[in-house]
């Protein structure tokens, strides 16, 4: 049975946990067991429901946005204490969002869940981020010592419209962080679409899946069927996985294929250099290596 209702979601994970597992596997196993116990304890105390735990992550749902906010703050405080006790650099990041969602078979589905995960992905370890929707739902209620700092209207990977994001501040929590991990923080020249990308999720997933097997992928189809729009959306969706950036090179107007290397170099901002072809210069710049080209 599927039921639609307004729910507040909390997503968390531990920043840079892979490195910690590789360097301290035995200690991390014990600490993560305590982390999981804390997550269940605090979510339960705040009248929430743990939907899933994924490795070092938490996905919880709350009927009351105030309780969700309180849970995020308390989790940060307790994880900081656990980090001091264990002498491990545990840094939890949290994302909060509320809205309509469909409940089915003990889980939730819909854009609200996806947006919450993306908000968490934009955070840094030790940071709690909330959307404008969460701020609105909480209203004038605040956990003691808490307030909000508006970080701007940002574009999040996989979310069609920009989102107003706020940092939850508290006297017991760290206050200063680097810029958010948003599409704007990753270098790229992908144009902002004039309209939202609706549907065709299966095509997006199929195109992305092919990137594991090839370095060059061609989309073919009749003129006007949406190849370029699909390619641009795939590029946007993959930005988080490519922190060095993604670049659109327009080749349609070129009549001579010999101009392709110069056009690519121009988009990447690579200048000509005497005694070196632009193709070699581009490869060296992109790989960061002077040999083996």
N, C-alpha and C positions, 0 to 999 in steps of 0.2 A: 504494500500500500504506500502511495506517495502523498505526503502532506506538505503544503507550502506555508511557511511562517517567517516572521522576522527573527533573526538569530544574530548574536554577536560571536565572532570567531577570534580565536587566539592561535597564532602559529609561532613556534619558536624553533631555534636550532642553535648549536654551538659552533661559533666561527672557528675555522681552521682546525676542525677536529681530526681531519685526515692526518695532518702532521703530528698531532698529539698521539694518535693511535700508533703511528709508525715509530715515534721516539720513546713512548712510554706505554706499551700495550698492556702490561699487567696492571699498572696503576690506573690506567684509563678504564679498564674493565670494572674495577671496584668502584671508581668514582661515578661512572655512568650508571651503575646500578643504584647508587644513592641519588643521582640526578633523576632517574625515572621514578623512584619512590617519592621524592620531593614534588615532582610534577603532579603525580596522582593525589598526593596529600593536599597540596595547595588548591588545586582545581576543585577537589571535593569540598574543602573548607569554604570556597567561594561559590558553592552551589552550581558548579559547572560540570560538564561531562567530557571525559577524555575520549575522543573519537578514535585516535590512533597515536601510537608512538612509532617513530620511524628512525631507527638508529639513535641519533642524538637529538631528535626533533620531537615536538609535541604539536598535536592538532586537537584543540578543545573547543567546545561550544557552550555558550551561556545564554540564558533567557534574559538576564539583566546586564546591560553594558557596563554599569558601575562595578559589578562584581568581576567582570572580565578585566577591566582596567586595574582593579585592586589586585587581582591575581597576577597580572603581568609585573606590577611593581614588586609584589612580595617574592615572585620567582627570581627577579633580578637580585634582590637583596640576599636571598638564601643561596643562590648560585655563587654570588660574590664571596659569601662566607665559606662555602664549600671550596672555592678556589684557593682561599687563604689557608684553610686547613690542610688541603692536599698538596699545596705548593705546585698546582698545575694552572696553566693560563686558560682557565675556562671563561669564555666570554659568550654569554647568551645574547641573541638578538631576537626581538619580538615584534610581531605585526598584529594590529587590531583593526577590525572592520566589522560593520554590521549592515544587515539588509536582508532581503528576501532570499530564502533558500529552500530547496526541496529535500525533505527527509525521506530516506528510503533505505530499508534494511540496515538500520543502525548507522547510516552515514548521511552526509549532506552533499548536495550537488548544486551547481549553478555558478554564475559569474561572481557572486559575493564570496564564495569559498576561494575561487581562483584569485580574485583581487587581494584577499588577505595574505595568501602565500606570496604574491608579488611584492606587497608592502614589506613583509618580513625580509624578502630577498634584498630590498633596497637599504636595509639597516646595517649597521656595524655592530660588532660584538659589544655588549653592554648597553645597547640603545633600544628604546621602546618607541615604535612608530605607530601612529593612529591616523585614520582617515577623517575627513570632515564629517562623514556620516556618523562615525563613532562619537566625535565631539558633540554633534547635534543630539544624538541619542542620550548621552550622559547628561546634557543640560548643565545646570548650575551645580550639580553634585561633584564633589572632588574628594578623592582620598586625602587624608590629612597630609599636608606638606607637598601636595602635587599641583602642578600647573602645566600649561601647554605652550610650546613655541612653534609658531607657523614656519615651516621650511619651504613653502612654495607649492605651486601647482606643477606637477611633474608627470612625465610620461614613463609608464612602467611596462616592461616587456610583457606581451600577451594581453594587455588591457587596452581596449580600443580608444578610450577617451582619457585625457589628462586627469590626474587625481590630486586633490589638495591633501598634503601630508603634514602632520604635526608631530613634533617630538614631545613625548611625555617626560616631564622633568620632576625630579624629587630630590629632596635634600640628601638622601642616602645613595643616590645614583650618580654616576659620571655624567657630566654636563656637556662636554665638548667632543665633537666627532668630525671626521673628514666629511666632504660632500657626500650626499646620498648616492648609492649605486643605481642610478637611473639611466635611461637611454641618453639623456643629455650629458652625462658624465663620461660616456664612451665616445671616442672620436669617430665620426662618420659623416657622410654627406647624403645619407638616405633622406629623401624629401618627406616632409610631413604630409600624409594623405589628407585630401580634402574631405573625405568621408570615412566612416567606420567600415572595417572589413567584417562583413557578416557572412557566416556560413563557410563552406569549403574547408572545414577543419580537417577532413580526411585527406584532401589534396595537400594541405600544409604539412601534415604528418608524413605523408608519402615522400614529399620532396626532401624534408629534413632527414628522413631515414637514409636516403641515398648518399648523403654527405659522408657517412661512415665508410663508404666503399669507393668514393671517387673524389678527385680534386677539381673536376670540371663536369658540370651538369648542365644540359641543354633542355629548355622547355620548348616544346613545339605545339602548334595548334593553329587553327584558322585565325586570321586577323580579327582583332576585336573580342576574342574570347576571354581575355583577362590574364594573359601570360605575364605581362609586365607588373600588373597589380599583385599577382600571386608572388612573383619573385621579390618584390619590394616588401611584402608582408613577411615572407620567410626571412629576409635579411634582418628585419626589425626583431623578429622572434629569436634570432640567433645572436643578437648583439651581446647579451649577457655571457654567452659562451665564448665570445671573441673580444676580450677586453682591449686588444690592440686596435680594434676598429673594423669597420666595413665600409666599402666605397663603391659607389655607382659610377660606372664609366659608360657614357653614351657613345655608341659606335655607329648608330643608324645613318648618320650623315656622312660617314667616310666612304669615299669612292675608291680609294687606294689602300689596300691592306698594309702597305709599308708604313702608314701613318699610325697604326694601332699602338706600337710601343710608345711613341711620343705622346699619344693621347692618354694612355694609362699613366705614364710618368707625370704628365701635367696635372692630372687629378690627384696623384699622390704627393705632389709638391716636390718632385725630384728634378733637380737642375741638370742640364747637360754638363759633361766634364770632358775636357780634351783628352783624346787618346783612348776613350772608352765608349763603347756603344751604349745607347740608352737602355737596351734590353739588359745588358750585364749590370749596368748601374742600378737599374730597378731591382734586379734579383739580389744584389749585394745589400741594398738598402733594406729590403723586406726581410732578408734572412739574418742580417746583422753579422755576416761572415764574409771575410775577404777571400777565402779560398774555397775550392771544391765546387765552383760554379761552372 
